[in-house]
Amino acid sequence: MRTTPTRQRAFTLIELLVVVAIIAILIGILLPSLGRARESAVDIKCKSNVRQIGIACLGYFNDYKDPAFLPIATRASQFAPWIKRRYRAITILEPYTDGNKEVFICPAASGVTSVLGWIDENGAIQDPINGNVAPIFPCDDVNDDGKFTMLDDLINEYWFNDSVPSTVSSGGRTYNIGISGQPLRLVARPTEVVMALDAIDWIPRHFGSRANTTWLPNAFQRTGECNAVMGDGRVESFNAVELTGRDRFGSQPNFENWGHNYPDGAISP
């Protein structure tokens, strides 16, 4: 007995459009959540790096009877100008990170927020607006091949406190300011010092609006966050407004002054 094959019913155009619309709605719902999840994962990785940097700094302190903050700003003699090279943090802390250079690479660093984003052929930062070139402090082309690679060179995506040490007199008293190479015993509040920050200076990398990323986008500066490791190894997050303010004890404005530079020198060791 011959059976007549069953004819499958095809989708109508309206049904296809409904399916497409449902898929589009689901994508619209899921994509922001996936984006936030990815952003959170990157932030967690960055905080892990910053925490490891803090642990490495504390290990560095423990190896000395008179511990001092990392000598990021140095000079050849007392008459020579100060030179700031933040890649020095890698060579100093490498023994305390088991040689892991990835600790110094922020996973959110890209474009205008990365030290590699503006490098020209001479290894300098190229300002995309007016063409000015500035020295690229956080990197060192170790093998001098004109290229920057993590394994061969010193690439540091994290800002390390390079404030120059000096002595200030106020109200008949003398006190010390500056962090680079400064003994902890001479710092007013060493636990409040920002040792490292996941930024080029203060440009935030996390959770900001990237609607305009051509050059230091204002919206990103206002809403973004930076992860920082403080003098006692704790990790904190700050937005741009907080970073340009004072610490909780009333230091001079801007994060590089926290913990050591106070208006009248009233707080001293």
Residue, then its C-alpha position, 0 to 999 in steps of 0.5 A: m500500500r503506497t502512502t502519501p508523504t506528509r507535506q511539511r508546513a513552511f513558516t509564513l513571513i509573519e512567523l519568521l519576522v516574529v522569531v527574528a524580533i524575539i531573537a533581537i529582543l533577547i540579544g538586546i536584553l543579554l548583551p548589556s548583561l554580558g558586557r557588564a559581566r565581562e567588565s566585572a571580570v576584567d575589574i576582578k583581574c585588575k584588582s588581583n594584579v594590584r593586590q599582588i603588587g601590594i603584597a610584593c611591595l610589603g615583601y620588599f619592605n620586609d627585607y630591609k631594616d629601614p624600609a623605603f617606598l620604591p625609588i621610582a624617581t631618581r637622579a644621578s647626583q644631587f645636582a642632576p634633575w629628577i628622572k621618573r621611570r615607572y618601569r623600575a617597579i618591575t625590576i625592583l618587585e620581580p623577585y617578589t612576583d616570581g618573575n611574573k610580568e603579567v602582574f604589571i599589565c592591566p587587562a583594561a588598558s587599551g587605546v588612550t588608557s594604555v601606555l602602548g596606545w600612543i607609542d611612536e616609532n621612537g618609543a615615545i607617547q604621541d599626543p593624537i591631538n596636537g602631535n606633542v611627544a612626551p617620554i613614555f615613563p612606564c616602558d623600557d625597550v630592553n633589547d632596543d629593537g624598536k618594539f615593545t613585547m611583554l616577555d622581552d621588555l619592561i612594560n608597566e601599565y600601572w602608575f607608581n608613586d613617583s612624587v619627589p622627596s623633599t623637606v618643607s618648613s612650616g610654622g617653625r617645623t620641618y617635615n618630609i614630603g614625597i614618596s619615591g625612595q622615602p623611608l616609611r618612618l619619615v612619612a606622616r601616614p604611610t598607610e594612606v599613600v597610594m603606592a600604585l594605581d591602574a591608570i596613566d597618571w589618573i585616567p580611569r579604565h573601569f566602568g566608565s562611559r566610552a562614548n567618546t574615546t578619541w582623547l581623554p574622554n570627559a564622560f569616562q573621566r567623570t564616571g570611570e574608576c581606578n583600582a589602587v593599592m595603598g601603603d598597607g597593601r589594601v586595595e581600594s577603588f576611586n573615581a576621578v573626582e575622588l582622585t583629585g581630592r584630599d585624603r581622609f586626613g586633609s592632605q594636599p589635593n590629588f592622590e599622589n599627595w595622600g599620606h605624606n603632603y599636608p598643608d601645614g605639616a601639622i601631621s608628622p611622624 
